[in-house]
Amino acid sequence: MPKAIGVQMTLEVMESKFWAIAAQPNDTDCSNIEGVCPLQCDSLDIECYVIDNNGFVLISKNRNNAGRFFGEIDGSVMATLIRMGMFKRVSLFDYQAMCKMNSHFVSSARPLLSPFYGLASVLKWFLSNFLLFLLEFNICGFWHSEPFADAKPSFSVSSAHKKKGDILQPCDTEYPSFVYEPSVKETNSIIKCGRCQKMFVVQQIPESNLLMLVVQADCDCSRQYAPITMEPKEVKYIL
C-alpha cells in the first residue's frame, strides 16, 4: 500500500536553513576563484533566490518578493533563461474570466435602432439625473422648517462614473505560464546591459522542483529588458 510522508515548516525556518547552507565558509580556498569569495547571500554584490519549477519566488533577501513571479522582478535573467531553454512558455486559457466592459463598444446593428436608441438614452439620462437630484438633497428635510440645513450629499456623479467604468462582463482570456525544463540541471550566462554586464548562475536543487539562482546585483538591466508579466489578455473572436 503506497504511503506518503512530509514535513511542514514555516517560511522563516526554511529561509534560515537555506541561508546557512548556501553560505561558503570563511576558510574557503579562493586562490583559483575570480570575483567575490567566499560567497554569501547576505552580500550586497549578489542577489540569491529560490524559485519553483514555474518561476515563482520562494526565498529572497527581500521578503516582499516571496510569491511573485521572477520575471516581474528581473526580466533580463528570465528572458535569458527562456531563450536558453531552461524555461518554456505555455499559453493557458480561462474561459470563465471577467473583463472590463468597453464603454465605446459599437455594434454593427446599432444604426438600425438609432431612433429608439436615442430616445432610450434621453430617458435614461433624465431618470438618472432626477434620481441623483433626489439623492443629493434630502427630501424628508425639505418639509421641515430648515429645508437644506442638514442636507448632505450621499452620492456623487464622480462615483457614479467610477462604478460605471468598473462594469465587468464574462469573457475568455489567455495568460502565459512558464515551465522548467528538467533536462537542464545547471546553466550560467552574462547579460550585456549597456555599460555593465550582469552575470548569473542557476542550478537545480537535487530531489526537488526548486532552483537556486544567484544574480549579480550591481548591474541594472531594466532599461534594456522589460519585466515579464503574467497579465491575462482578452481573447477577441472574429465572428
N, C-alpha and C positions, 0 to 999 in steps of 0.2 A: 504494500500500500504506500503510494507516494506521500511524502510529508515535506513541509517547508518550515524553515526557521529563520528568524530575522532579529535585528537589533534596532531599537528605536532610541534616537538621541537627539538632543536639541542642536540647533544651528551653532550655538556658541561653543558647545563641546566639539563639534565637528571642525569648526574653524581653528580652535586651539590645537587640536591634534594635527591638522593639516599644516599650520604654520611651523610647528615643531619638527615635523617630518621633512618639510621642504627646505628648511634652513641647512646650509652647509656648515659643518663645524669650523671653529676658528683655526684649528690646526690643519686645515685642508692644504695639500701641496698645490700651490698656484704657480709653480715655476714654469710650467708649459702651457699656461692658460692666459689668453689675452682678454682684457676687459676687467669687469668687476669680479673680484674673487677675494674671499669666499662670498658666495651669492646667497642673499637672504631676501625674502619677500617684503620685509619691512623697509628695504632700501628705497630712497627717493628716485633712484635711477631706473627702476623697473616696476611694472605692474604685473601682479600674479592673479590668475583666475582659475577657477574650476568650473567647467561648463559641461552640460549633459550632451547626449547624442543629438539633440535638436537645437543646440546652440544657446540654451538658456543658462544664465549665470547662477551658480550655487554659492560660490565663495568668492569674495573680492575684498580688497582693503577698504573699499567704500561700501558700507553696509547698504546704501541705497541702490546699489547695482544688483543685489540679490533678487532673483526672479525676473530680471529684464533680459530681453534678447540681446546677445552680444553684438549683433550688427548695429544696434542702435547706439551702443557705447563706442565702438571703434569700427567704422565702416571700411577702413583701409585693410585691416587684418582679415575681416570677414570676407571681403571681396577677393582677397588673395587666396584664402582657404577654399573658396568656391571655385576659383579659376584653377587651382592646383588639384581639384578633385577630391579634397578631403570632406567637403560638404557638397551635397547636391540639392538643387531647388526643386520642390514638388508643389504643384498647384492644388489647392483644396477648394471645395465649393460649399457654401452654406445656402441651402435652399429654403431656409426659414428665417432669413435676416430681416432687419427693419432698416429702411433708408429714409433720409430726409426727403420730403416731397418737394419737387421743384415747382416754385410758385409761378415760374414763367413757362411752364409746360403748355403747349398749344396743340390741340388735337386737330387732325385733318377734317373732322366732321363739325368743328365749331362754327365755321362760316355759315353752314346751313341753318344753324339755330341762332344766328346773331340777333334777330329782333327779340326773341324770347330770352336769350341770354342777357341782353342789355336791360330788359325790363326787370328780370330777376336780380340783376346786380344792383339796380337802383333801389328796389325794395329791401334787399339785404343791407345796403348801405344805410337806408333810412332807419330800419329797425335796430341795427347795431348801434347807431349814434343815439337813437332815442333811449335804448337800454343803458348806454354809457351815461347819458344825462341823468337818468333815474338813479344810477349807482353813485354818481358824483355828488348829488345833492340828496340829502336825507328827506324823503317825502314826509315821514312822520313828524319831523321837526318843523315842516312848513306850516302846520296848523297851530303851532304854539305861538306864544307872544313874541319870541325871538326866533324868527324863522331860520336864519342861517348862522346862528351863533355857534352851535355845536356841530355844524356840518363838516365832516371830514371825508375827503376822497378815499374810497375803499378800492378803487380800481383805476388804473391809468391807461391811457391809449398806448403808451410805450410798452407796457406789459402785455397788452393785447397783441401788439405786433410781434413781440418776442415769442409769445406762445404760438402764434400763427406760423412763425418761421421754424418751429420745432416739431411741426406735424410730421409723423412718420407713416410710412406705408410699407407693406410687405414687398420684398424684393429678393433677388438672388445675388450673392456676392462671391468673388474669388479672392483668395488671400494666399500668400506664399507660405510654405513651410520648408524647413531645411533639415536634412537628414545626414548624419555622419556615415561616411563610407568606412566600415571596419577593416578593410584590407590595408588602409593607410594607417600604420601604427604611430609614425613619428615623422615630422617634417619641420623645416625652418626656411626662412626666406628673409630678404632685405627689400624693403619698400622705399623707393625714391620719392621724396615729397619736397620738391623744390630745393631748398638749401640744406636739407637734412635727410638722413636716412633712418628708417625705423627697422630694427631687427626684432624678430620674434621666433620663438620655439614652441612647438606644441607636441605633446606626447600623450598617448592613451594610458590611462591608469589601469594596470592589469586587473583582470577579473571584474570589470565593471563597465558601465556605459558612460564613464566620465573621462574628460580630457583635462590635462593641466596645460595652461597657456601662460607663457611668460613673454611680456612685451616691453620693449624699450620705451621709457616714459618721457624722455626729453625731446621727442620729435612729434610735432603736431601735424597730422595729415588731413585735418578736417576741411581745408580749402580745396584739396585735390580729390578727396573721396567723401561723398555724401553718406550719411547714415543709411543703413539698410533696415528698413522697417517692415513690419508685417501688417500694415494697414490694408484692410479689405477694400476692394473696388467693386462697384456695382456692375453687374453683367447686363449689357444692353442687347436686347434681342431685336433683330430686324424681321418684322412680320410682313 
